[in-house]
Every structure is written in structure tokens, then in C-alpha cells.
Amino acid sequence: MRRREFLLAGSAAAAFALRSPQALAQARAAGWRADRTLVLVELAGGNDGLNTVVPYADPAYQRLRPAIAIKREAIVQLDEKLGLHPSLAALGEAWKAGELAIVQGVGYDNPNRSHFRSIDIWDTASGSNRLLTEGWVSRVIGASRRQAERLADAVVLGGGAGPVGGAGLRAVSMPDPQRFLRQAEGMKAADAHPANPALAHLLKVQHEIQDTARELRGVLARAPDVRGEFPPGPLGQQLRVAARLIAAKAVVPVVKVALGGFDTHANQPGPHANLLRQLGDGLAAFRKAVTGAGRWGDVLVMTYSEFGRRAAQNGSNGTDHGTAAPHFVLGARAKGGLHGPAPDLADLANGDVRHAIDYRRLYATAAQTWWGFARTGAFDGHAPLPILKA
């Protein structure tokens, strides 16, 4: 078992509470809607926003990207100016149903172009000049959750702990669910009362991992089969497991999934199209599966990425590290449509799309509007966005 899996799983004994009337009452009594699940989708590497939500009617778009611009006739039209990359066509049904909110120009002041530093900023909800060590979800939930609830606060199915990292959150990391279960179940029982205190602690953690693994296996075993044709690849597998957990009525406020490969410096069109197809097809299948299980009203999906890409293509038919980009918020309670100003390619900031909406407003929307927390200081005063239905 990987060290990260070991440590996170060890901190989450008896991890899963099912949505029995008692569990739901406990969750709601905590003063926030722990029975609502936020699915965080990390697009690792820095997704190219201009080729995701395409300003096809802007002549500057073709001029800046003569070799990699998406052809106008291929675009999934959203309005008279903007459209989706054709690989995201599967999201058309959610768009038509008014369940896909597209938030444009998301970024932050004084942006950082380093993968490591910028994703750290996004994970911790910090300003670019501030270093924090705990994930934003951990700070929000960890400070407010009643310990007696004994909920698993988060399940990490892909990528690092990121936003759910830190001592304040009870998070289970299982990037390979089957491997997690096999290895945890295979751990041998040991003397329950060893004389060595350090060994006693290790054995206690081991037993907690075994308990967590057994509980998790039970949850997944009780989960009904989910409907939906999930795409091949890691994201499809992660979203399938997420759908099964939600269908099983497990009280898990956060599920994190991830798709890597968005650092498209060279020969971008083909790889980027494949990544967006995995994203669009995966989210469409997830929506269908969770809707079929009667749980779609309790789920909100939110994408994030460390940065967007430069407005102009580079000399290798790719794009370099940029700043602002659009992000998706998907769910029955999402207020579908375009939110925030479209990118102005005639008014770039040193070759980058200007950010119009601070990314922490997305997080404030999740914390305050979705979960129902009171105003928190975790987001430096940034208010929720009006992108969810009452």
C-alpha cells in the first residue's frame, strides 16, 4: 500500500455512514448539508480554456491560433459567439436541461505559471503571495464538522489529496479501489496488546485500515449497478466508482477525481480533443448514472485546473502556461448558462486572457450555497456566485 493511501485511510476508521434517517439527521444537525456531495474534477496540467469554450465568432481567435483553432462548423454552439469543443458534445444534454453552468474568466490576481505553485494556490484557496498548508475543503469542513458524526469527509479517487489534504479532514485515498481493498484485506492480524507503544500505534492504524476497507467493500457491494456508458480510461473508472458510492447512499461530502495530460505544449489538437472527450463523455455518463439512482439532486460537479493557456499558439502547435480559463459547474441545482464575461482577445494582459472572476468565489459557492456553511474566512472575503438555483 502506498504511504499516502496508508495515512489517509488510517485516519478514517469506520469511514462511511449510510444515508439512513439517523445518519441524515446527524448530518443536517451539524448545521451544514453533509448529505450533499461535491465532486471535484481536477484537470491536471493546465487546461486550454479557449479551445474548450471557443470564442468562434471573434476573428482574433483564428488569428492567434491559425493551426490549432477549432473549426467553426465543428463547434457545439452555445450562443452566437461561443461554443464547446466538439469532443464535449456529450454535455449538450445537460446544457439543454439547464444543468450546466459555465463560469468564464476564472483566475486570480498576480497569477503564477508554475504547475506546482499554482495548483497549491488552487488547492488551498490562497492568494498568490500567501503560503497555506491545508486544503480549502479541510479548513472549511474540518473546522465545522462535529466529531461525533463519524463521517468520511472525502474520498480521493484520482490525483493527490489537494483540496482535502490536511489534518482537519478524514479523507480516504483510493486511486485504485480494487487494489486498496485487496491490500487492506490482506493485512494480517497481530497481537492486540504489544508492549512496544510505537508498534501498538502502527497496529492500531493497521486495524483501522482493515475496518475501513471492510466498510468500503460493503458499501460498494450494496451499491446497485449504475447505468451509463463510462468511457475507457482512468477518469471513466473514477466516475463510475463515484457514481456507485453516491448510489449506495454513502454520506461523503467530497469526492475528488482527476484527469491528467492537459500540459499541451506541442501538437495540442489531437491529445486535447481526446482529453475533452474523456471529460465530456465521463461527466455525461456520471450524470445519467446518478440520475438513474435518484441522487442527482444531491450532487454538484465542479472542475478546476491550475491555470489556462496563453491566448496565442506557440511554435510547436501547442499552447504555453497562461492564466484565466472557464470552468464547469454541473448539477440539478446548477443555474445553467454562461456566467461572467466572454474572453476579450483584443484586451489581453501580456498575451493572456484577463481573469474576471476569482476562483475562490467558486469555492465559496460550494461552501456557503451548496453545503450551507455560514460565511467563512477561508476565501479572503470572496462571495459566492449566483450560479445555483434556490
N, C-alpha and C positions, 0 to 999 in steps of 0.2 A: 504494500500500500504506500502511495506517495505521502510524503510528510505533510503536505497541505491537506490531503484528504483525512489523514490520521488526526491532525489537530482540530480541524473543523468538525469532523464527525464526533470526536471525543467531547467536544463542548456541547453536544446536543443530544444527550441521552433522552430517551422517551420523546423523540423529536416530533412526532406527528400526532396532532389531535384531530379527530374527525369532526365533521360538522353535525354532530348530534345537537339536539336542542340545548343541552347543558353547555357544550363547547361553544356554541354560538352565543349563548347568554354571557359566558365568561368573556368572550372576545369583545362583545359590544359594551359590557360593563366597564371595560378598560378605558372608555372614553374615546375610542377610535375604532374604525371598522377593520379590525384584523381579519375579518372574514372576506374582505375584498383582496384580490390578488393583483399585484403589479408585475407584469412580465417585462423585464428589461432586456433589450436586444442590442448587444454591442456589435457594431460594425467596425472591426478592428483594422487599423491601418490608415484610416482617414478616407471616408467615402467622398467621391466626387459628386457634390450636390448638383452642379449644373448639368450633368448627364443623367441625373436621377429624376429631378423635377426640371424639365427642359424649357428654357425661355425661347421656344422655337420661332416666335414672331419677331424677336429682336435681331436685326441684321448684324449687330456686333457679335452675337453668338457664333454665327458661321465664320465671321472674320477672325475671331480669336481662336477658333478651333477648326481650321479648314480640313484636317484629316480625321478628326475624331468626333465631330458634331453628329448628333443623331439626326437622321433624315426626317424631314418634316412629315412625309407621308407615312412613316413608321410609328410615329408618336401616338400614345394613348391620350387623346385630347381631354384636358380638364376644363379649359375655357379658351377664349380667343387668343390668349397669349402663352399659356403654359400647358405642358403635357407631361405624362410619365414616360420613362424609358419603356420601350416595347416589352422588355423582359418582366416588367411589373404588371402586365396585363391582367394577371390573376387577381389583383387588388381592385379591379374595376367593379366587381360586385359590391364590395364594401363601400367603395366611393359612391355608387349609385344609391346604396341604402342609407347614406348619410352617416356612416360609421368610421370614416377615415378622415382625420384632421391632419392637414399638412401645415406644419409651422415653419415658416420661411425665415432665412437670415439669422439662424441661431448661432451664437458665439459668445465672446466675452471681450472686455477691454484688454488692450496690450497683449494680444494673443501670442502664444508660444508655439513654435513649429516643431519642437522635439516630440517624437512619439511618447517617450517615457514621461516627460514633464506634463505634456498636455493631457494625457489620459489620467494622470494623477490629479490634475486640476478638476477634470470632469468627475472622477470617482469620488473626490472629497468635497465637491461643491465649494472650492476655494477660489479666491482671486488669484491672478497670475503672479502676484507679489507675496503670496502667503503660502506657507507650507503647513499642511494638515496631515495627520497620520491615520485618521479614522474615516471610513467611508460615510457618505452622506446618509444613507439609509440607517447605518449603525447608530449614528448620532441622533437621528430622529426617533427611531423605534426603541433603541437601547435605553434612552433617557426616559421614555414614557411607558414602556411595557411593564405591566405588573408581573413580577416574577412568578406568582402563583399560577399564571395561566399555563406555563409549561408548553408553549407553542414552539415549533421550529419557525424561526423568523424568516429564514431564507433557504432556498435550495439553489446551488450553483451547478448548472448543467454544462456550461461552456465558458472557457476563459478563466481569468483569475477572479478572486473574491471581489476586488474592486470596490464598488459602492456598498457592499455588505461586509467589507473587511473591518476588523477591529474587535476589541474585547467586549463591546457592548451588545453584540448580536449573536444569537445562537444560529449559526449557519452550517449547513451540511453541503460539502462539495463532493459531487459525484459526476465528473465529466464522462465516465464510462459506467453507467448504472449497473450493468451486469458484472463488471469486474469488481466494483465496490461491494456488491452483495456476496460474490464468491469469496473474496479475500477476507471480508469481515466474518463470514460464517465459518471460514476455515481456521480461524484463530483458535488455538487450543485453550481449554480451561486450565486454570492454575490454582494453586493454594490461595484461598481467600484471605488468609491471615499471615502473610510473610512477615518476618522480623524486620527486614530492611524497609525503612519508611519510603525511600525512593522507589524501590521495587513495588511496594504496596500502591503507590500513586500510579505507576505505569500499569499495573494490573487493573486498577480501578478504571483507568481510561480505556483499557482493552475491553473490559466488561461493558462499559458504556457504548463502545463501538458495536459490540455484538448485539446489544439491546436495540440500538438504533437501526442496525442492518435488519434485524428480525422484524421490527416495526415497519420499516420501509418496505420490506418484501411483502408483508401482509397488506399494506396499503395498495401496492401495485397489483397484488394478486386479486384483491377485491375490486379493483377498478374495472369497469366494463370496457369492452372493446370500443375504441373510438373510431368514428367514421371520418374519412378524409384521406386523400391520396397524398401522403407526405413525400416530398422529393428525396431522392437519394442524397447522401452526404451528411456531414455532422449536424448541420442546423436542422434538417428534417428530422433526424433522430432525436435531437434535444427537444424540439417542439412536440414530437409525439409523446415523449415521456412527460413533458409539462402538461399536455392535454390529459393524460391518464391520471396524473396527480390531482388535477382540478376536477376531473370527472369522478374521482374517488371521494370527493368532498373533504379533502385534507385542508386543514386551516394552515395555509402557508402564505403569508402576506407578500413575499417576494420570490419570484423565480427568475434567475438570470440565465440567458443563453447567449451564444456568441458565434459570429461568423468572421473568419479572418481572410486576409488577402486583398484588402482594399488599398494597399500602398502601391498604386498603379503608375509607377514612374515611366514605364516603357510598354509600348504595344497594348494600350489600355482597352480598346474596344471589345475584343473577344473575352478576356478574363472578367472585365467589369460586367458585361452582359450576363455571363454565367453566374456571377455572384448575385446580381439583382434578380435573376430567375430563381435562384435558391431562396432568396428572401421573399419575393412575391408569392411563389408557389407554397413555400412553407407557412407563411402567415395566413394565406387563404385556406390551406388545409387545417391549420390550427383553429381558425375561426369556425369552420364547418364542424370540426370535431367537438369543440366546446359548446357550440350552439346545440348540436345534437344531444349533448349530455345535459342540456338545460342550465348551463352555468355561464353563458356568455355575458349576462348582465352583471356578473361579479368579477369580471376580468378587464383589465386595461393594459394594453401593449404600448410600449414606448421605445423608440430606437434612440441610440446615441453613438457618437464616434468622436475621436479625439480632435479632429478638425476636418474641414473640407479641403478642396484642392484649389490651386491657382486658376484664375479665370482663363488664361491662355494655355494652350497646349505647349509642351516642351519640344525639343528637337528629336525626341525618341518616340513620338506619337503617344505620349503619356501626359501625366499632369504631376506637378510637384506640390509639396505641402502648402496648404492655404489656410484659410480661417473659417469664415461662416459657411453654413450649409443648412438645407432643410432637414427636418426630422418628422417622423410619422408618429401619430397617436391614434391607436385603433381600439375600438370597443363599442359596445351598445350604447354607452353613455358619452362617447366622443361626439362633439359637435362637428360633424363633417364639413369639409370645405377647406379653402385656403385661408390661412391666418398669417398676418404680417405682410409687409411689402415684398413684392417680387424683386429679385436682384436687379440692380441698376448697373448695367455693364458700361454705361457711359460715365459712371461716377465711382470708379474703383479706388481702393485705398492701397496705393503702391502695388497695383496689379491683383489685388484681392477683392472679393465681394465684401462689402461692408456688412458688419453684423447689425441687426436691427432689434433682436430680442436676446436678452441674456439667458443663457442655458439654465440658470438657476430658477428661472420662472417656470420651466417645465417641472423641475423637482418640487417647487412649492405647490404646483397644481396637484401633483401626486400626493404630497404630504397633507395638504390642507383641504383641497376639494375632494379628492378621491378617498383618502383614509379618514378625514375629518379631524386631524390634529388642529389644535389652536395655533395661532401664529407662532412660528418658531424662529429663533435667531440663527438657525443653521444656514440660511440663504442670504445673509447680509442685507436684509430688507427687501429682497426681490419678491414681488407679489405674484400670486397665481395668475395664470392666463385664463381668459373666458372661453375655454375650449371644451368644457364638459357640460352636458345637459343637467338640468336640475333633477 
